[in-house]
Amino acid sequence: MINFNCFALSAVDDSVAETTKKAKAFFSRDNLTELFNEAVKWTADKIFQIILSLILWKVGKHIMKWLLKICSKALERAGFENGVIKFINSVLRFVCYAVMVMMVLDILGFQTASLIAVFGSAALALSMSLQGSLANFAGGILIMIFHPFRVGDYIVSGGCEGTVVSIDMLYTKLKTIDNRVVMMPNGALSNSNIVNVGVEGIRRLDMQIGIGYGSDVTKAKKLLREILENYPSIDKEKEINVIVKSLDASCVTIETRAWVSQDAYWDTRFVLFERFKQVFDENGIEIPFNQLDVTNERNFEILKLTLE
């Protein structure tokens, strides 16, 4: 029987021996001396190019700092966010360093075409593997540039709504009215419909309430208007409307329209609904609800048999 383990161990030993032999040959005194002499000769031959490269690098860094300073001031005057300014400066700095490195290598006689091809392939592979993150990154840049909303605005998008707490490069953080934090990807957010509720600082409060067909509509509208006109959060300088919105199957739907500040919107809405109910009860205004009226005992027996 052939012992394969022996062959495997023998192959490993040969590989280790070959590697050790090459390492000893490379670090031998004669080889290191030869490499040193070649480096000295190359330096002597390229002394002018080396000096020119150092000058180019030094001058290039000063030019880069000058360009970054001008770019930052221009972006600040244009009203861009600090995150966008830092990102653009980082990209510009990277591009400047890449150009300077390529120019230095070209002056020293190295082939830059192959390096550019390698870097391009690596960048393509990286972009393919980080496609989702790059989409969020690009969305964050678009949001910071075009300002569909800002920190502190109340927005509604993709089934989520809340106050914008922060706008980062990949995610936008919202805080809901019940103090939950929602992290929304910038890629999806920049490609969806965004309702910016709080951009104006004031919001119209539309509320609907149904009354029975036997109730006095005029009286109900008068009571609702009085409540709105006396409530402190309602903006009295803007028009207050109380209208009959629709005649539905089981009720007359009345809608109130008034203006409140964004911060007081939800608290005002909750309190007013409760106040509407109290005032209607005090004045005999019926708020209908689904119910079953049994008029006599015979109908009750028929209904009971039907259910059974």
C-alpha positions as CSV (number, residue, x, y, z in Angstrom):
1,M,0.0,0.0,0.0
2,I,1.3,3.4,-0.9
3,N,1.7,5.8,2.0
4,F,0.3,9.1,0.8
5,N,1.2,10.8,4.0
6,C,4.9,10.3,3.4
7,F,4.6,11.9,-0.1
8,A,2.8,14.9,1.4
9,L,5.3,15.4,4.2
10,S,8.1,15.1,1.6
11,A,6.5,17.7,-0.6
12,V,6.2,20.1,2.3
13,D,9.8,19.6,3.3
14,D,11.0,20.3,-0.2
15,S,8.9,23.5,-0.4
16,V,10.2,24.7,3.0
17,A,13.8,23.9,1.9
18,E,13.4,25.8,-1.4
19,T,11.9,28.8,0.4
20,T,14.7,28.8,2.9
21,K,17.3,28.5,0.1
22,K,15.8,31.5,-1.7
23,A,15.7,33.6,1.4
24,K,19.3,32.9,2.3
25,A,20.3,33.8,-1.3
26,F,18.4,37.1,-1.2
27,F,19.8,38.1,2.2
28,S,23.3,37.0,1.4
29,R,26.1,39.6,1.8
30,D,27.0,39.5,-1.9
31,N,23.3,40.0,-3.0
32,L,22.7,42.8,-0.6
33,T,25.9,44.5,-1.7
34,E,24.8,44.2,-5.3
35,L,21.4,45.6,-4.6
36,F,22.9,48.5,-2.7
37,N,25.3,49.3,-5.5
38,E,22.4,49.2,-8.0
39,A,20.4,51.6,-5.8
40,V,23.3,54.0,-5.5
41,K,23.8,53.9,-9.3
42,W,20.1,54.4,-9.9
43,T,20.1,57.4,-7.5
44,A,23.1,58.9,-9.2
45,D,21.6,58.5,-12.6
46,K,18.2,59.9,-11.4
47,I,19.5,62.7,-9.1
48,F,18.1,65.4,-11.3
49,Q,14.7,63.6,-11.5
50,I,14.7,63.0,-7.8
51,I,15.3,66.7,-7.0
52,L,12.7,67.7,-9.5
53,S,10.2,65.2,-7.9
54,L,10.8,66.6,-4.4
55,I,10.3,70.2,-5.7
56,L,7.1,69.1,-7.5
57,W,5.8,67.4,-4.3
58,K,6.5,70.4,-2.1
59,V,5.0,72.9,-4.6
60,G,2.0,70.5,-5.2
61,K,1.2,70.4,-1.5
62,H,1.1,74.2,-1.2
63,I,-1.1,74.4,-4.3
64,M,-3.4,71.7,-2.9
65,K,-3.8,73.6,0.4
66,W,-4.6,76.8,-1.5
67,L,-7.2,75.0,-3.7
68,L,-8.8,73.4,-0.6
69,K,-9.0,76.8,1.2
70,I,-10.6,78.5,-1.8
71,C,-13.0,75.5,-2.3
72,S,-14.1,75.6,1.4
73,K,-14.8,79.3,1.3
74,A,-16.8,79.1,-1.9
75,L,-18.9,76.2,-0.6
76,E,-19.6,78.1,2.7
77,R,-20.7,81.1,0.8
78,A,-23.0,78.9,-1.4
79,G,-24.7,77.6,1.8
80,F,-23.6,74.0,1.7
81,E,-23.7,71.8,4.8
82,N,-20.4,71.1,6.7
83,G,-20.7,67.4,5.9
84,V,-20.7,68.2,2.1
85,I,-17.8,70.6,2.5
86,K,-15.7,68.0,4.3
87,F,-16.6,65.3,1.8
88,I,-15.7,67.5,-1.2
89,N,-12.4,68.6,0.4
90,S,-11.6,64.9,1.1
91,V,-12.3,63.9,-2.5
92,L,-10.3,66.9,-3.8
93,R,-7.4,66.1,-1.5
94,F,-7.3,62.5,-2.6
95,V,-7.4,63.5,-6.3
96,C,-4.5,66.0,-5.8
97,Y,-2.4,63.4,-4.0
98,A,-3.1,60.8,-6.7
99,V,-2.1,63.3,-9.5
100,M,1.1,64.2,-7.7
101,V,2.0,60.6,-7.1
102,M,1.5,59.8,-10.8
103,M,3.5,62.8,-11.9
104,V,6.4,61.9,-9.5
105,L,6.4,58.3,-10.8
106,D,6.4,59.5,-14.4
107,I,9.3,61.8,-13.8
108,L,11.3,58.9,-12.1
109,G,10.7,56.8,-15.2
110,F,8.2,54.3,-13.9
111,Q,5.3,53.0,-16.1
112,T,2.1,54.6,-14.7
113,A,-0.3,53.1,-17.3
114,S,-0.2,49.7,-15.6
115,L,-0.7,51.3,-12.2
116,I,-3.7,53.2,-13.4
117,A,-5.2,50.0,-14.8
118,V,-4.7,48.1,-11.5
119,F,-6.2,51.0,-9.5
120,G,-9.1,51.1,-11.9
121,S,-9.8,47.4,-11.6
122,A,-9.6,47.6,-7.8
123,A,-12.0,50.6,-7.7
124,L,-14.5,48.7,-9.9
125,A,-14.4,45.6,-7.8
126,L,-14.8,47.7,-4.6
127,S,-17.7,49.6,-6.1
128,M,-19.5,46.4,-7.1
129,S,-19.1,44.9,-3.6
130,L,-20.3,48.1,-1.9
131,Q,-23.1,48.9,-4.3
132,G,-25.8,49.4,-1.6
133,S,-23.6,51.5,0.6
134,L,-22.5,53.6,-2.3
135,A,-26.1,54.3,-3.3
136,N,-26.8,55.5,0.3
137,F,-23.6,57.6,0.2
138,A,-24.6,59.2,-3.1
139,G,-28.1,59.8,-1.7
140,G,-26.7,61.5,1.3
141,I,-24.6,63.8,-0.9
142,L,-27.7,64.7,-3.0
143,I,-29.7,65.4,0.2
144,M,-27.0,67.7,1.6
145,I,-26.6,69.5,-1.7
146,F,-30.2,70.1,-2.7
147,H,-31.7,70.4,0.8
148,P,-35.1,68.7,0.4
149,F,-35.2,69.0,4.2
150,R,-32.9,70.1,7.0
151,V,-32.3,69.1,10.6
152,G,-35.3,70.0,12.7
153,D,-37.9,69.6,9.9
154,Y,-40.8,67.2,10.2
155,I,-41.0,64.9,7.2
156,V,-43.1,62.1,6.0
157,S,-41.6,59.5,3.6
158,G,-41.9,55.8,2.9
159,G,-44.5,55.1,5.6
160,C,-42.3,56.8,8.3
161,E,-42.6,60.3,9.7
162,G,-40.8,62.3,12.3
163,T,-38.4,65.1,13.1
164,V,-35.1,65.1,11.4
165,V,-32.4,64.7,14.1
166,S,-29.3,64.3,11.9
167,I,-28.3,63.8,8.2
168,D,-25.3,61.5,7.9
169,M,-23.5,60.2,4.8
170,L,-25.4,56.9,4.8
171,Y,-28.5,57.3,6.9
172,T,-30.9,60.0,8.0
173,K,-32.1,59.8,11.6
174,L,-35.7,60.6,12.4
175,K,-37.4,60.9,15.9
176,T,-41.1,60.1,16.0
177,I,-43.6,61.7,18.2
178,D,-43.5,58.8,20.6
179,N,-39.7,59.2,20.9
180,R,-38.6,56.3,18.7
181,V,-35.6,56.7,16.4
182,V,-35.9,55.7,12.8
183,M,-32.8,55.2,10.6
184,M,-33.7,55.8,6.9
185,P,-31.2,54.8,4.2
186,N,-30.3,57.9,2.1
187,G,-30.4,56.0,-1.1
188,A,-34.1,55.0,-0.7
189,L,-34.9,58.4,0.8
190,S,-33.5,60.4,-2.1
191,N,-35.5,58.3,-4.6
192,S,-38.8,58.5,-2.8
193,N,-41.5,61.1,-2.3
194,I,-40.7,63.4,0.7
195,V,-43.4,65.5,2.4
196,N,-41.6,68.2,4.3
197,V,-44.3,69.2,6.8
198,G,-42.2,71.5,9.0
199,V,-40.3,73.5,6.5
200,E,-42.7,76.5,7.0
201,G,-42.9,76.3,10.8
202,I,-46.7,76.4,10.7
203,R,-49.1,73.7,9.7
204,R,-52.8,73.5,8.9
205,L,-54.8,71.3,11.3
206,D,-57.6,69.5,9.4
207,M,-60.0,67.6,11.7
208,Q,-63.2,65.7,10.8
209,I,-66.1,64.7,13.0
210,G,-69.4,63.2,12.1
211,I,-72.8,64.2,13.5
212,G,-76.2,62.5,13.2
213,Y,-78.7,63.6,10.5
214,G,-81.1,64.6,13.3
215,S,-78.7,67.0,14.8
216,D,-78.5,70.8,14.2
217,V,-75.7,71.3,11.7
218,T,-75.6,75.0,12.1
219,K,-75.4,74.7,15.9
220,A,-72.6,72.1,15.6
221,K,-70.6,74.3,13.3
222,K,-71.0,77.3,15.6
223,L,-69.8,75.3,18.6
224,L,-66.8,74.0,16.8
225,R,-65.8,77.5,15.6
226,E,-66.1,78.8,19.2
227,I,-63.8,76.1,20.4
228,L,-61.2,76.9,17.7
229,E,-61.3,80.6,18.3
230,N,-60.8,80.3,22.0
231,Y,-58.1,77.7,21.9
232,P,-54.6,79.3,22.6
233,S,-52.6,77.3,20.1
234,I,-54.7,78.2,17.1
235,D,-53.3,81.1,15.0
236,K,-56.0,83.7,15.1
237,E,-54.4,85.8,12.3
238,K,-55.1,83.0,9.8
239,E,-58.5,82.0,8.6
240,I,-60.5,79.4,10.5
241,N,-63.0,77.3,8.5
242,V,-65.7,75.0,9.6
243,I,-67.5,73.3,6.7
244,V,-69.7,70.4,5.9
245,K,-67.4,68.1,4.0
246,S,-69.7,65.3,3.0
247,L,-73.0,63.6,3.5
248,D,-72.1,60.1,4.3
249,A,-74.3,57.0,4.8
250,S,-74.6,57.3,8.6
251,C,-73.5,60.8,9.4
252,V,-72.9,64.4,8.3
253,T,-69.1,64.9,8.2
254,I,-68.0,68.3,9.4
255,E,-64.4,69.4,8.9
256,T,-62.5,72.1,10.8
257,R,-59.5,73.9,9.3
258,A,-57.2,76.0,11.4
259,W,-53.5,76.8,11.6
260,V,-51.0,75.9,14.4
261,S,-47.3,75.9,14.9
262,Q,-45.5,72.7,13.9
263,D,-44.4,72.0,17.5
264,A,-48.0,72.2,18.9
265,Y,-49.6,70.3,16.1
266,W,-50.1,66.9,17.7
267,D,-50.9,68.1,21.2
268,T,-53.5,70.5,19.8
269,R,-55.1,67.8,17.7
270,F,-55.5,65.4,20.6
271,V,-56.9,68.0,23.0
272,L,-59.4,69.4,20.4
273,F,-60.9,66.0,19.6
274,E,-61.6,65.5,23.3
275,R,-63.0,69.0,23.5
276,F,-65.3,68.4,20.5
277,K,-66.8,65.3,22.1
278,Q,-67.4,67.1,25.5
279,V,-69.1,70.1,23.9
280,F,-71.3,68.0,21.6
281,D,-72.4,65.9,24.6
282,E,-73.2,69.0,26.6
283,N,-75.3,70.5,23.8
284,G,-77.1,67.3,22.6
285,I,-75.2,66.9,19.3
286,E,-75.3,63.2,18.4
287,I,-72.1,61.6,17.2
288,P,-73.4,58.4,15.5
289,F,-71.8,55.0,15.8
290,N,-72.7,51.6,14.4
291,Q,-75.5,50.0,16.4
292,L,-78.5,47.6,16.1
293,D,-81.9,48.8,17.3
294,V,-84.4,46.0,18.2
295,T,-88.0,47.5,18.1
296,N,-90.0,44.7,19.6
297,E,-89.9,41.3,21.1
298,R,-90.9,39.5,17.9
299,N,-88.0,41.1,16.0
300,F,-85.7,40.1,18.8
301,E,-86.8,36.4,18.6
302,I,-86.3,36.5,14.8
303,L,-82.8,37.9,15.2
304,K,-82.0,35.3,17.9
305,L,-83.1,32.4,15.7
306,T,-81.2,33.9,12.8
307,L,-78.0,34.1,14.8
308,E,-78.5,30.5,16.1
